[in-house]
Amino acid sequence: MVKIKPLIIFLALLLIVAILPAQPLSLDSCKALALRNNSSVKNAALDVLVAREVQHQVLTKYFPNVSAMAMGYHALNPLIEYGIEDVGNAEIRQLLYNMYAEYGAAMGLPNSISLCEKGIGVGATAVQPVFMGGQIVNGSRLAKLGVQAAELQNELTQEKLLQQVEENYWLVVSLQEKKKTIAQAMVFLDTLHRDVTAAFNAGLVTQNDKLKVVLKQHEMESNMLKVNNGITLATMALCQMVGMEYSEQLYLTDTVGEPLENLQQKDAASAVAGRKETSLLNLNVNAEQLKKKVMIGETLPHLMVGVGGSYGNFVFDRYKFNGLAFAFLKVPLTNWWETAHKIKQQKMVIQKAENDRDDLTHKMELETRQAWNNLEEAANQVELMKATVQDAEVNLQTSNINFQAGMIPVSDLLEAQTIHRQAQDQFIDAKISYKTALLRYQLLTEGR
């Protein structure tokens, strides 16, 4: 009774799982949840919004810069004060004294004039850039490239996430399939243990044969524990990627299936030309070229025009409105030397960007060809392992018949069972490798 404990535990677990409400999870639903909940995708989408706000900031440079001001002052002493004593010519000063003594004092006039003692006023100005050396135009183009780059990076982030989700999904599926092969092996070993025990009691086999079966059962129990732990961790990782709570009742509905037939190889150069990574490399070169134009704009004249108006009593006590129009021309004379070296430096940066683009383009072509080779090898390995499993099944059946007839020892039967289980596991691994190789090739050639 003790020897059938693993089978009883396994059947009990199956019964518990069957009773509890299950939560099916397909590959498509995992991808949809990941795109909606994953933080890396959310951050990439925010980067796009940030780039658009930068573009909007640059667009404001095309419009006039309007500002308003208000001020007031009250001086302890008038800022401007002029009296008879301040007249430098002695004759004129004496004449003014005589006139003031005769007429001014009687009329209540002061002997000095005070200006700018207190006042308040408001004003506004509007300055319109007319020509800024192309800096505003090229800055706007540069900001537009930033938006395009952020959008491409957002799409790449989504593709990378979907690839990780699918790879992790198939990892869980493969572990679940291996769990089934271990369960089959445990059932086989349980039956074999009963047969060996009966043969041992009849004196047909030795104690060593019986212990070999027991050791193999313990090995399967250990393997089952490892696989269950692996399934739990892989499922937790999958739940984290898709942004959902882990539950022991989760089960994956998709199966690996068979390799696709008539899969066509695509031209590597054309595939690379259509990749988002290539577009990002081109945008990087364009951005460096625009930075060079912005630097050139620093050496060109800058012209701005504007208007202004004010209303207040800054000088006299009475309020008065005044307006003006102005133009501002700035011609850099001494910065051209420094800027010339900056431009030379930027030309080198542009050359480096072009070199990186060409080098990475060639590497991506090699990567695409290697991905096709891996896909072909994976498909071939699936067919080989499929035939190996069939041979291993025949070998196990034959070995079992021969053991029952007493023609081979227990060790040969256990070896046949081990070979059969290993062949099944390798077949599962081959199908999963094909799935991941196919996914990789599709991402490199189709962008999905």
LINFENDA-V785679 format. One record per pair of residues at least 24 apart in sequence whose ideal C-beta (glycine too) atoms are under 8 Angstrom apart, sorted by the first residue. I is the first residue (numbers start at 1). J is the second residue. D is the distance in whole Angstrom. If there is no record, write none. Layout:
i={I & I}
j={J & J}
d={D & D}
This chain:
i={3 & 3 & 3 & 3 & 3 & 3 & 4 & 4 & 4 & 6 & 6 & 6 & 6 & 6 & 6 & 7 & 7 & 7 & 10 & 10 & 10 & 17 & 20 & 20 & 21 & 22 & 22 & 22 & 23 & 23 & 23 & 23 & 24 & 24 & 24 & 25 & 25 & 25 & 25 & 26 & 26 & 26 & 27 & 27 & 27 & 27 & 27 & 30 & 30 & 30 & 30 & 30 & 30 & 31 & 31 & 31 & 33 & 33 & 33 & 34 & 34 & 34 & 34 & 34 & 34 & 35 & 35 & 35 & 36 & 37 & 37 & 37 & 38 & 38 & 38 & 38 & 40 & 40 & 41 & 41 & 41 & 41 & 44 & 44 & 44 & 44 & 44 & 45 & 47 & 47 & 47 & 48 & 48 & 48 & 48 & 50 & 51 & 51 & 51 & 51 & 51 & 51 & 52 & 54 & 54 & 54 & 55 & 55 & 55 & 55 & 55 & 57 & 58 & 58 & 58 & 58 & 58 & 59 & 61 & 61 & 61 & 61 & 62 & 62 & 62 & 63 & 64 & 64 & 64 & 64 & 65 & 65 & 65 & 65 & 66 & 66 & 66 & 66 & 67 & 67 & 68 & 68 & 68 & 69 & 69 & 69 & 70 & 70 & 70 & 70 & 71 & 71 & 72 & 72 & 72 & 72 & 73 & 73 & 73 & 74 & 74 & 75 & 75 & 75 & 77 & 78 & 78 & 78 & 78 & 79 & 79 & 79 & 80 & 80 & 80 & 81 & 81 & 81 & 81 & 82 & 82 & 83 & 83 & 83 & 83 & 84 & 84 & 85 & 86 & 115 & 115 & 116 & 116 & 119 & 119 & 119 & 119 & 120 & 120 & 121 & 121 & 121 & 121 & 121 & 122 & 122 & 122 & 123 & 123 & 123 & 123 & 123 & 124 & 124 & 124 & 125 & 125 & 125 & 126 & 126 & 126 & 127 & 127 & 127 & 127 & 128 & 128 & 128 & 129 & 129 & 129 & 130 & 130 & 130 & 131 & 131 & 131 & 131 & 132 & 132 & 132 & 133 & 133 & 133 & 133 & 133 & 133 & 133 & 134 & 134 & 134 & 134 & 134 & 135 & 135 & 135 & 138 & 138 & 138 & 138 & 139 & 141 & 142 & 142 & 142 & 142 & 145 & 145 & 145 & 145 & 146 & 148 & 148 & 149 & 149 & 149 & 149 & 152 & 152 & 152 & 152 & 153 & 155 & 155 & 156 & 156 & 156 & 159 & 159 & 159 & 159 & 161 & 162 & 163 & 163 & 163 & 164 & 165 & 165 & 165 & 166 & 166 & 166 & 167 & 167 & 168 & 168 & 168 & 168 & 169 & 169 & 169 & 170 & 170 & 170 & 170 & 171 & 171 & 172 & 172 & 172 & 172 & 172 & 173 & 173 & 173 & 173 & 173 & 174 & 174 & 174 & 174 & 174 & 175 & 175 & 175 & 175 & 176 & 176 & 177 & 177 & 178 & 178 & 178 & 178 & 179 & 179 & 179 & 179 & 181 & 181 & 181 & 181 & 182 & 182 & 182 & 182 & 182 & 183 & 184 & 185 & 185 & 185 & 186 & 186 & 186 & 186 & 188 & 189 & 189 & 189 & 189 & 189 & 190 & 192 & 192 & 192 & 192 & 193 & 195 & 196 & 204 & 205 & 205 & 209 & 209 & 209 & 212 & 212 & 212 & 213 & 213 & 216 & 216 & 216 & 256 & 256 & 256 & 256 & 257 & 258 & 259 & 259 & 259 & 259 & 259 & 259 & 259 & 260 & 263 & 263 & 263 & 265 & 266 & 266 & 268 & 268 & 268 & 268 & 268 & 269 & 271 & 271 & 271 & 272 & 272 & 272 & 272 & 274 & 275 & 275 & 275 & 276 & 277 & 277 & 278 & 278 & 278 & 281 & 281 & 281 & 281 & 281 & 282 & 284 & 284 & 284 & 285 & 285 & 285 & 285 & 288 & 288 & 288 & 288 & 289 & 291 & 291 & 292 & 292 & 292 & 292 & 295 & 295 & 295 & 295 & 296 & 296 & 298 & 298 & 298 & 299 & 299 & 299 & 299 & 299 & 300 & 301 & 301 & 301 & 301 & 302 & 302 & 302 & 303 & 303 & 303 & 303 & 304 & 364 & 367 & 368 & 368 & 368 & 371 & 371 & 371 & 371 & 372 & 374 & 374 & 374 & 375 & 375 & 375 & 375 & 375 & 377 & 378 & 378 & 378 & 378 & 378 & 379 & 381 & 381 & 381 & 382 & 382 & 382 & 382 & 384 & 385 & 385 & 385 & 385 & 386 & 388 & 388 & 388 & 389 & 389 & 389 & 389 & 391 & 392 & 392 & 392 & 392 & 392 & 392 & 393 & 395 & 395 & 396}
j={190 & 193 & 194 & 197 & 214 & 217 & 190 & 193 & 194 & 186 & 190 & 217 & 220 & 221 & 224 & 186 & 187 & 190 & 183 & 186 & 224 & 249 & 248 & 249 & 249 & 249 & 250 & 251 & 247 & 249 & 250 & 251 & 251 & 252 & 253 & 250 & 251 & 252 & 253 & 252 & 253 & 254 & 165 & 166 & 169 & 252 & 254 & 165 & 166 & 169 & 238 & 241 & 242 & 162 & 165 & 166 & 242 & 243 & 244 & 161 & 162 & 165 & 241 & 242 & 243 & 158 & 161 & 162 & 243 & 242 & 243 & 244 & 161 & 241 & 242 & 243 & 157 & 161 & 154 & 157 & 158 & 161 & 150 & 153 & 154 & 157 & 158 & 154 & 150 & 153 & 154 & 147 & 150 & 151 & 154 & 150 & 143 & 146 & 147 & 149 & 150 & 151 & 147 & 143 & 146 & 147 & 140 & 143 & 144 & 146 & 147 & 143 & 136 & 139 & 140 & 142 & 143 & 140 & 129 & 136 & 139 & 140 & 129 & 136 & 140 & 128 & 126 & 127 & 128 & 306 & 126 & 127 & 128 & 129 & 124 & 125 & 126 & 127 & 124 & 125 & 122 & 123 & 124 & 122 & 123 & 124 & 120 & 121 & 122 & 123 & 120 & 121 & 118 & 119 & 120 & 121 & 118 & 119 & 120 & 117 & 118 & 116 & 117 & 118 & 117 & 114 & 115 & 116 & 117 & 115 & 116 & 117 & 114 & 115 & 116 & 112 & 113 & 114 & 115 & 112 & 113 & 110 & 111 & 112 & 113 & 111 & 112 & 112 & 112 & 315 & 316 & 314 & 315 & 312 & 313 & 314 & 315 & 312 & 313 & 310 & 311 & 312 & 313 & 314 & 310 & 311 & 312 & 308 & 309 & 310 & 311 & 312 & 308 & 309 & 310 & 306 & 307 & 308 & 306 & 307 & 308 & 304 & 305 & 306 & 328 & 304 & 305 & 306 & 302 & 303 & 304 & 303 & 304 & 305 & 300 & 301 & 302 & 303 & 297 & 302 & 303 & 296 & 297 & 298 & 299 & 300 & 301 & 302 & 293 & 294 & 296 & 297 & 300 & 294 & 297 & 298 & 290 & 293 & 294 & 297 & 294 & 290 & 287 & 290 & 291 & 294 & 283 & 286 & 287 & 290 & 287 & 279 & 283 & 280 & 283 & 284 & 287 & 276 & 279 & 280 & 283 & 280 & 276 & 447 & 276 & 277 & 280 & 276 & 443 & 447 & 448 & 241 & 448 & 439 & 440 & 443 & 241 & 238 & 241 & 242 & 435 & 436 & 439 & 436 & 439 & 234 & 237 & 238 & 241 & 238 & 252 & 254 & 256 & 432 & 435 & 436 & 234 & 432 & 231 & 234 & 235 & 238 & 252 & 252 & 254 & 255 & 256 & 432 & 256 & 428 & 429 & 431 & 432 & 227 & 230 & 231 & 234 & 231 & 252 & 256 & 428 & 227 & 424 & 425 & 428 & 224 & 227 & 228 & 231 & 421 & 424 & 425 & 428 & 220 & 223 & 224 & 227 & 421 & 224 & 421 & 220 & 417 & 421 & 217 & 220 & 221 & 224 & 417 & 213 & 216 & 217 & 220 & 417 & 217 & 410 & 413 & 414 & 417 & 217 & 404 & 410 & 406 & 409 & 410 & 409 & 410 & 411 & 410 & 411 & 414 & 410 & 414 & 414 & 417 & 418 & 428 & 431 & 432 & 435 & 431 & 382 & 378 & 379 & 382 & 383 & 431 & 434 & 438 & 438 & 375 & 379 & 438 & 372 & 368 & 445 & 365 & 366 & 368 & 369 & 372 & 365 & 368 & 444 & 445 & 361 & 364 & 365 & 368 & 447 & 364 & 444 & 447 & 447 & 360 & 364 & 357 & 361 & 364 & 353 & 356 & 357 & 360 & 361 & 357 & 353 & 356 & 357 & 350 & 353 & 354 & 357 & 346 & 349 & 350 & 353 & 350 & 346 & 349 & 343 & 346 & 347 & 350 & 339 & 342 & 343 & 346 & 339 & 343 & 332 & 335 & 339 & 332 & 335 & 336 & 339 & 340 & 332 & 329 & 330 & 331 & 332 & 328 & 329 & 330 & 327 & 328 & 329 & 330 & 328 & 444 & 444 & 441 & 444 & 445 & 437 & 440 & 441 & 444 & 441 & 437 & 440 & 441 & 434 & 437 & 438 & 440 & 441 & 437 & 430 & 433 & 434 & 437 & 438 & 434 & 430 & 433 & 434 & 427 & 430 & 431 & 434 & 430 & 423 & 426 & 427 & 430 & 427 & 423 & 426 & 427 & 420 & 423 & 424 & 427 & 423 & 416 & 419 & 420 & 422 & 423 & 424 & 420 & 419 & 420 & 420}
d={7 & 5 & 7 & 7 & 8 & 7 & 6 & 8 & 8 & 5 & 7 & 6 & 7 & 6 & 8 & 6 & 6 & 5 & 6 & 6 & 8 & 8 & 8 & 5 & 6 & 5 & 8 & 6 & 6 & 5 & 5 & 7 & 6 & 8 & 5 & 6 & 7 & 6 & 7 & 8 & 5 & 6 & 8 & 6 & 5 & 8 & 5 & 5 & 8 & 6 & 7 & 8 & 5 & 5 & 6 & 7 & 4 & 6 & 6 & 5 & 7 & 5 & 6 & 5 & 7 & 6 & 7 & 8 & 7 & 6 & 2 & 7 & 6 & 6 & 7 & 6 & 6 & 6 & 8 & 6 & 6 & 6 & 8 & 6 & 4 & 4 & 7 & 6 & 5 & 7 & 7 & 7 & 4 & 6 & 5 & 7 & 8 & 5 & 4 & 7 & 4 & 8 & 6 & 5 & 6 & 8 & 7 & 4 & 6 & 7 & 5 & 8 & 7 & 5 & 5 & 8 & 4 & 6 & 7 & 5 & 7 & 8 & 8 & 6 & 8 & 8 & 5 & 6 & 4 & 8 & 7 & 5 & 8 & 8 & 7 & 7 & 5 & 8 & 7 & 6 & 7 & 7 & 4 & 7 & 5 & 7 & 8 & 7 & 5 & 8 & 7 & 6 & 8 & 7 & 4 & 7 & 6 & 6 & 8 & 7 & 4 & 7 & 5 & 7 & 8 & 4 & 6 & 6 & 4 & 7 & 4 & 7 & 7 & 4 & 5 & 6 & 7 & 5 & 7 & 6 & 5 & 8 & 5 & 3 & 7 & 5 & 7 & 8 & 8 & 6 & 7 & 7 & 6 & 6 & 5 & 4 & 7 & 5 & 7 & 6 & 6 & 2 & 7 & 5 & 7 & 6 & 6 & 6 & 6 & 4 & 7 & 8 & 7 & 6 & 8 & 6 & 7 & 4 & 6 & 6 & 7 & 5 & 7 & 4 & 8 & 7 & 6 & 6 & 8 & 8 & 5 & 4 & 6 & 6 & 8 & 7 & 7 & 5 & 7 & 5 & 8 & 7 & 3 & 7 & 7 & 3 & 7 & 6 & 6 & 8 & 7 & 5 & 7 & 5 & 4 & 7 & 5 & 4 & 5 & 7 & 6 & 6 & 6 & 5 & 7 & 7 & 5 & 6 & 5 & 7 & 8 & 8 & 6 & 6 & 5 & 8 & 8 & 5 & 6 & 5 & 7 & 7 & 6 & 8 & 5 & 7 & 8 & 8 & 6 & 7 & 7 & 7 & 8 & 6 & 8 & 6 & 6 & 7 & 5 & 7 & 8 & 8 & 6 & 6 & 7 & 6 & 6 & 5 & 6 & 6 & 6 & 7 & 7 & 5 & 5 & 7 & 5 & 7 & 6 & 5 & 6 & 6 & 6 & 6 & 7 & 7 & 6 & 7 & 8 & 5 & 7 & 8 & 5 & 6 & 5 & 5 & 6 & 6 & 7 & 8 & 5 & 6 & 8 & 5 & 6 & 7 & 5 & 7 & 7 & 5 & 4 & 6 & 8 & 6 & 5 & 5 & 6 & 7 & 7 & 8 & 5 & 6 & 5 & 7 & 5 & 8 & 7 & 6 & 6 & 6 & 5 & 6 & 7 & 7 & 8 & 7 & 8 & 8 & 7 & 8 & 6 & 7 & 8 & 6 & 7 & 4 & 8 & 6 & 6 & 6 & 6 & 7 & 5 & 8 & 8 & 8 & 4 & 6 & 6 & 8 & 8 & 8 & 5 & 5 & 8 & 8 & 5 & 8 & 7 & 7 & 8 & 8 & 5 & 8 & 5 & 4 & 8 & 4 & 5 & 8 & 6 & 5 & 6 & 4 & 6 & 5 & 5 & 6 & 7 & 7 & 7 & 7 & 6 & 7 & 7 & 8 & 6 & 7 & 8 & 7 & 4 & 6 & 7 & 7 & 5 & 8 & 7 & 7 & 5 & 6 & 6 & 7 & 5 & 5 & 5 & 6 & 6 & 8 & 6 & 4 & 7 & 7 & 6 & 5 & 5 & 6 & 8 & 6 & 7 & 6 & 5 & 6 & 7 & 5 & 5 & 8 & 8 & 6 & 7 & 5 & 8 & 8 & 7 & 4 & 7 & 7 & 5 & 8 & 5 & 8 & 7 & 8 & 5 & 7 & 7 & 5 & 5 & 5 & 6 & 5 & 7 & 8 & 7 & 4 & 6 & 8 & 5 & 8 & 7 & 5 & 4 & 4 & 8 & 6 & 5 & 7 & 7 & 8 & 5 & 6 & 5 & 8 & 7 & 5 & 4 & 4 & 6 & 5 & 7 & 7 & 8 & 5 & 6 & 5 & 8 & 8 & 5 & 4 & 8 & 4 & 8 & 6 & 7 & 7 & 4}
